[in-house]
Amino acid sequence: MNNLFVYCEIEDGIVADVSLELLTKGRQLAETLGCRLEAVAAGHNLEGVGAQVFPYGVEKLHVFDDPRLSPYASLPHTSIMVKLFSVEKPQIALMGATSIGRDLGPRVSSALGSGLTADCTALEIGENNLLYQIRPAFGGNIVATIINPDCRPQMATVREGVMKKEELGTAVGIKGETVKYDVTKYVSDTDFAVSIIDRQMEKSKTNIKGAPIIVAGGYGVGSKENFMLLHELATVLGGEVGASRAAVDAGFTEHERQIGQTGLTVRPKLYIACGISGQIQHIAGMQESSIIISINNDPAAPINAIADYVITGTVEDALPKMIKYYKKNTK
């Protein structure tokens, strides 16, 4: 019981960013524990997965390749994970807090009687080599540290974007091993009682997560019309528009632009917060930004405490001046 597993989400042979982020964090945790980092890939046409995960320090890749395992379905993937974990007995198991991870994680933990901490924002190794699973609780009013001293594996799901994705580089010299399994020994015919006939997938029209510059608005922006100033500034800067939950709830913009505990987690080079008070729920989703500029008419707004630069004033006064300046000086 001395290894750390990461379940890799795969679509069309491509490992999801959230899985690569977990492998990066998993490598750090494994080094602290002095154990191996292992990954699980279940799907079809997985020949290229090893080349994608080994640069992140994976020492062993468990591959379950079968046409029936793609796209993801609850029952067969659960059977594979439960049986694999029953044999391998990992110390820690990590998954993304995605639609897949939120479906698979509870099923696996329930079958193994291990428990699960959902939507973690940080993971650390604490006393007695226990995994400290850290997440906001009670609507973000407190930050809870959860431990599981009695059951294994210690399971957690982590939201996309809260961990950095970083390859180790060739100097580290970790050589990964691939183990391929006979899927028929891990699944039964009843696991395929439900078949997926067709899927309709629509890509998001925004790319907030990958934007280097984000202009985000809160309830203090005041109206949907004022939000157009944010869009204009973002266009001039070549960035994207984000929002706090309060702004989304007020109908100022779409939910897909929401940043924070119940939205996206971002880490742009520049984050311009307009009329955002800075509650912990929102800060949890953007505090890793390289540079933060706060525009707020309240000098005591909580977000000013983490901002690199603070502009005290209203959005209506500040943004038109910024737009005019950047239009004049941006080539």
C-alpha positions as CSV (number, residue, x, y, z in Angstrom):
1,M,0.0,0.0,0.0
2,N,2.7,2.4,-1.1
3,N,1.8,4.0,-4.4
4,L,-0.2,6.9,-5.8
5,F,-2.6,6.5,-8.6
6,V,-4.1,9.1,-11.0
7,Y,-7.1,8.2,-13.2
8,C,-6.5,9.7,-16.7
9,E,-9.5,11.1,-18.6
10,I,-9.0,10.5,-22.3
11,E,-10.9,11.9,-25.3
12,D,-9.9,10.8,-28.8
13,G,-6.6,9.5,-27.5
14,I,-5.8,12.9,-25.8
15,V,-5.2,13.0,-22.1
16,A,-7.3,15.8,-20.5
17,D,-5.5,18.8,-19.0
18,V,-7.0,18.1,-15.5
19,S,-5.3,14.6,-15.5
20,L,-1.9,16.1,-16.5
21,E,-2.3,18.7,-13.7
22,L,-3.0,15.8,-11.2
23,L,0.1,13.9,-12.5
24,T,2.2,17.0,-11.8
25,K,0.9,17.3,-8.3
26,G,1.0,13.5,-7.9
27,R,4.7,13.5,-8.7
28,Q,5.3,16.0,-5.9
29,L,3.3,14.0,-3.4
30,A,4.9,10.8,-4.5
31,E,8.4,12.2,-3.9
32,T,7.4,13.4,-0.5
33,L,6.1,10.0,0.4
34,G,8.9,8.1,-1.3
35,C,6.5,6.1,-3.4
36,R,5.7,5.4,-7.1
37,L,3.4,7.5,-9.3
38,E,1.2,5.4,-11.4
39,A,-1.6,6.2,-13.9
40,V,-4.6,4.4,-15.2
41,A,-5.9,4.7,-18.8
42,A,-9.1,3.1,-19.9
43,G,-10.6,3.6,-23.3
44,H,-9.7,2.7,-26.9
45,N,-6.7,3.5,-29.2
46,L,-4.5,4.3,-26.3
47,E,-1.1,3.7,-28.0
48,G,-0.1,7.4,-27.6
49,V,-1.0,7.8,-23.9
50,G,2.4,6.7,-22.6
51,A,4.2,9.5,-24.5
52,Q,1.8,12.0,-23.0
53,V,2.0,11.0,-19.4
54,F,5.6,9.7,-18.9
55,P,7.1,13.3,-19.2
56,Y,5.1,14.1,-16.0
57,G,7.0,11.5,-14.0
58,V,4.7,8.5,-14.3
59,E,6.6,5.3,-13.4
60,K,3.9,2.8,-14.3
61,L,0.9,3.1,-16.7
62,H,-1.9,0.7,-16.5
63,V,-3.7,0.4,-19.8
64,F,-7.2,-1.1,-20.4
65,D,-7.8,-0.8,-24.2
66,D,-11.1,-2.0,-25.6
67,P,-13.5,-0.5,-28.1
68,R,-16.4,-0.8,-25.6
69,L,-14.6,1.4,-23.0
70,S,-14.9,4.5,-25.2
71,P,-16.7,6.8,-24.7
72,Y,-16.7,6.7,-20.9
73,A,-19.5,4.7,-19.3
74,S,-20.1,4.3,-15.6
75,L,-20.3,0.6,-15.0
76,P,-17.3,-0.8,-17.0
77,H,-14.9,1.9,-15.8
78,T,-16.1,1.4,-12.2
79,S,-15.5,-2.3,-12.4
80,I,-12.0,-1.8,-13.8
81,M,-11.0,0.7,-11.1
82,V,-12.4,-1.3,-8.2
83,K,-10.8,-4.6,-9.2
84,L,-7.5,-2.9,-10.1
85,F,-7.4,-1.0,-6.7
86,S,-8.3,-4.2,-4.9
87,V,-5.2,-5.8,-6.3
88,E,-2.8,-2.9,-6.3
89,K,-4.0,-1.4,-3.0
90,P,-2.9,2.2,-3.7
91,Q,-2.2,4.6,-0.8
92,I,-3.8,7.6,-2.7
93,A,-6.1,7.8,-5.7
94,L,-6.8,11.1,-7.5
95,M,-9.3,12.1,-10.2
96,G,-10.5,15.2,-11.9
97,A,-13.6,16.9,-10.4
98,T,-15.2,16.7,-13.9
99,S,-18.5,15.1,-15.0
100,I,-16.5,11.9,-15.3
101,G,-14.6,12.1,-12.0
102,R,-17.7,13.1,-10.1
103,D,-19.5,10.0,-11.5
104,L,-16.6,7.6,-11.2
105,G,-15.0,8.7,-7.9
106,P,-18.0,8.1,-5.6
107,R,-18.8,4.7,-7.2
108,V,-15.2,3.5,-6.7
109,S,-14.9,4.8,-3.2
110,S,-18.3,3.4,-2.1
111,A,-17.4,-0.1,-3.5
112,L,-14.0,0.0,-1.6
113,G,-15.4,1.7,1.5
114,S,-12.7,4.3,1.4
115,G,-14.5,7.6,1.4
116,L,-13.9,10.6,-1.0
117,T,-13.2,14.3,-0.6
118,A,-14.7,16.2,-3.6
119,D,-13.6,19.4,-5.2
120,C,-10.3,19.9,-3.5
121,T,-8.3,23.1,-4.1
122,A,-5.0,21.9,-2.5
123,L,-3.3,18.6,-1.6
124,E,-0.5,18.2,0.9
125,I,1.3,15.5,2.8
126,G,0.9,16.1,6.5
127,E,1.6,14.3,9.8
128,N,2.0,10.5,9.6
129,N,2.2,10.8,5.8
130,L,-1.5,11.4,5.6
131,L,-3.0,13.2,2.6
132,Y,-4.3,16.6,3.7
133,Q,-7.3,17.2,1.4
134,I,-8.1,20.9,1.4
135,R,-11.3,22.4,0.1
136,P,-13.7,25.4,0.8
137,A,-16.7,24.4,2.9
138,F,-19.9,26.0,4.1
139,G,-20.3,28.1,1.0
140,G,-16.7,29.1,1.0
141,N,-16.8,30.6,4.5
142,I,-14.1,28.3,5.8
143,V,-11.3,26.2,4.3
144,A,-11.5,22.6,5.6
145,T,-8.6,20.2,5.8
146,I,-9.9,16.6,5.6
147,I,-7.9,13.5,6.4
148,N,-8.7,9.8,6.1
149,P,-6.4,8.0,8.6
150,D,-8.2,4.6,8.6
151,C,-9.2,3.6,5.0
152,R,-7.3,3.2,1.8
153,P,-7.0,4.5,-0.8
154,Q,-7.3,8.1,0.3
155,M,-9.4,9.4,-2.6
156,A,-9.9,13.0,-3.8
157,T,-11.2,14.8,-6.8
158,V,-9.6,18.1,-7.9
159,R,-11.1,20.7,-10.1
160,E,-9.4,21.6,-13.4
161,G,-7.0,24.6,-13.3
162,V,-6.2,24.6,-9.5
163,M,-3.0,22.7,-10.0
164,K,-0.1,23.6,-12.3
165,K,0.6,21.4,-15.3
166,E,4.4,21.0,-15.6
167,E,6.6,18.4,-17.3
168,L,9.6,17.2,-15.4
169,G,12.1,17.4,-18.3
170,T,14.5,14.9,-19.6
171,A,17.2,15.5,-16.9
172,V,15.1,13.7,-14.2
173,G,15.5,10.3,-15.9
174,I,12.3,8.6,-14.8
175,K,11.5,5.8,-17.3
176,G,7.9,4.7,-17.4
177,E,6.6,1.2,-17.7
178,T,3.4,0.2,-19.5
179,V,1.3,-2.7,-18.4
180,K,-1.5,-3.8,-20.6
181,Y,-4.5,-5.8,-19.2
182,D,-7.0,-8.3,-20.6
183,V,-10.2,-6.2,-20.2
184,T,-12.4,-9.3,-20.2
185,K,-11.0,-10.3,-16.8
186,Y,-12.1,-6.9,-15.3
187,V,-15.5,-6.4,-16.8
188,S,-18.6,-8.6,-17.3
189,D,-21.4,-8.5,-19.9
190,T,-23.7,-6.8,-17.3
191,D,-21.3,-3.9,-17.2
192,F,-22.4,-3.1,-20.8
193,A,-26.1,-3.3,-20.1
194,V,-26.2,0.4,-21.1
195,S,-24.7,1.4,-24.4
196,I,-24.1,4.9,-25.7
197,I,-25.7,5.2,-29.1
198,D,-24.7,8.8,-29.9
199,R,-23.1,11.9,-28.3
200,Q,-23.7,15.5,-29.1
201,M,-20.8,17.7,-28.0
202,E,-20.6,21.5,-28.4
203,K,-17.4,23.3,-27.7
204,S,-17.5,26.4,-25.6
205,K,-17.5,29.7,-27.4
206,T,-15.2,31.2,-24.9
207,N,-11.6,30.2,-23.9
208,I,-11.4,31.8,-20.5
209,K,-9.2,29.1,-19.1
210,G,-6.5,29.6,-21.7
211,A,-6.7,33.4,-22.0
212,P,-3.5,35.3,-20.9
213,I,-5.6,38.3,-20.0
214,I,-9.0,38.3,-18.3
215,V,-11.2,41.3,-17.6
216,A,-13.6,40.1,-14.9
217,G,-16.7,41.9,-13.6
218,G,-18.7,41.6,-10.4
219,Y,-22.0,42.8,-9.1
220,G,-20.4,46.3,-8.7
221,V,-20.3,46.7,-12.5
222,G,-24.0,47.6,-12.1
223,S,-25.7,46.4,-15.2
224,K,-25.5,44.2,-18.3
225,E,-24.9,47.4,-20.4
226,N,-21.8,48.3,-18.3
227,F,-20.5,44.8,-18.9
228,M,-20.1,45.8,-22.5
229,L,-17.2,48.0,-21.4
230,L,-15.5,44.9,-20.1
231,H,-15.9,43.2,-23.5
232,E,-14.6,46.3,-25.2
233,L,-11.5,46.4,-23.0
234,A,-10.9,42.7,-23.4
235,T,-11.1,43.0,-27.2
236,V,-8.5,45.8,-27.2
237,L,-6.2,43.8,-24.9
238,G,-6.7,40.5,-26.7
239,G,-8.2,38.9,-23.6
240,E,-11.5,37.3,-22.4
241,V,-14.3,38.4,-20.1
242,G,-14.9,36.7,-16.9
243,A,-17.4,37.2,-14.0
244,S,-18.1,36.6,-10.4
245,R,-21.1,34.5,-9.3
246,A,-22.9,37.6,-8.2
247,A,-22.7,39.1,-11.7
248,V,-23.9,35.9,-13.3
249,D,-26.8,35.5,-10.8
250,A,-27.8,39.1,-11.6
251,G,-28.0,38.3,-15.3
252,F,-25.1,40.5,-16.4
253,T,-23.4,37.8,-18.4
254,E,-23.4,34.0,-19.1
255,H,-22.7,31.3,-16.6
256,E,-19.9,29.9,-18.7
257,R,-17.9,33.0,-17.8
258,Q,-18.1,32.4,-14.1
259,I,-14.8,32.3,-12.2
260,G,-14.5,31.0,-8.7
261,Q,-15.4,28.1,-6.4
262,T,-18.5,27.2,-8.4
263,G,-17.1,28.2,-11.7
264,L,-13.7,28.1,-13.5
265,T,-10.3,28.3,-12.0
266,V,-7.9,30.5,-14.0
267,R,-4.3,31.7,-13.8
268,P,-3.8,34.3,-16.5
269,K,-0.8,36.7,-16.8
270,L,-3.1,39.6,-16.1
271,Y,-6.4,39.7,-14.2
272,I,-8.4,42.9,-14.1
273,A,-11.1,42.7,-11.5
274,C,-13.9,45.3,-12.1
275,G,-16.4,45.9,-9.3
276,I,-15.5,42.6,-7.6
277,S,-15.5,42.7,-3.8
278,G,-13.3,39.6,-3.5
279,Q,-15.2,37.0,-1.5
280,I,-13.2,33.8,-0.8
281,Q,-15.4,31.9,-3.3
282,H,-14.2,34.1,-6.2
283,I,-10.6,34.5,-5.0
284,A,-10.2,30.7,-4.9
285,G,-10.6,30.7,-8.7
286,M,-8.2,33.5,-9.6
287,Q,-5.6,34.0,-6.9
288,E,-2.8,32.4,-8.9
289,S,-3.0,35.1,-11.5
290,S,0.5,36.6,-12.2
291,I,-0.7,40.3,-11.9
292,I,-4.0,41.4,-10.4
293,I,-5.5,44.9,-11.0
294,S,-8.5,45.8,-8.9
295,I,-10.9,48.5,-10.0
296,N,-13.3,49.2,-7.1
297,N,-14.9,52.3,-5.5
298,D,-14.4,50.6,-2.0
299,P,-10.9,51.1,-0.8
300,A,-11.5,48.4,1.8
301,A,-12.7,45.7,-0.7
302,P,-11.1,42.3,0.2
303,I,-9.8,41.8,-3.3
304,N,-7.5,44.9,-2.8
305,A,-5.5,42.9,-0.3
306,I,-4.3,40.4,-3.0
307,A,-4.2,42.9,-5.9
308,D,-0.8,44.1,-7.2
309,Y,-2.4,47.4,-8.3
310,V,-5.6,49.1,-7.0
311,I,-7.6,51.7,-8.9
312,T,-10.1,53.4,-6.5
313,G,-13.0,54.5,-8.6
314,T,-16.1,53.4,-10.5
315,V,-16.0,51.1,-13.5
316,E,-17.9,53.8,-15.5
317,D,-15.0,56.2,-14.9
318,A,-12.0,54.0,-15.1
319,L,-12.7,51.6,-18.1
320,P,-13.4,54.2,-20.8
321,K,-10.1,55.9,-19.9
322,M,-8.3,52.5,-20.1
323,I,-9.9,51.6,-23.4
324,K,-9.0,55.0,-24.9
325,Y,-5.4,54.7,-23.7
326,Y,-4.9,51.1,-24.9
327,K,-6.5,51.9,-28.3
328,K,-4.1,54.7,-28.7
329,N,-1.0,52.9,-27.6
330,T,-1.6,49.3,-28.6
331,K,-0.2,48.3,-32.0
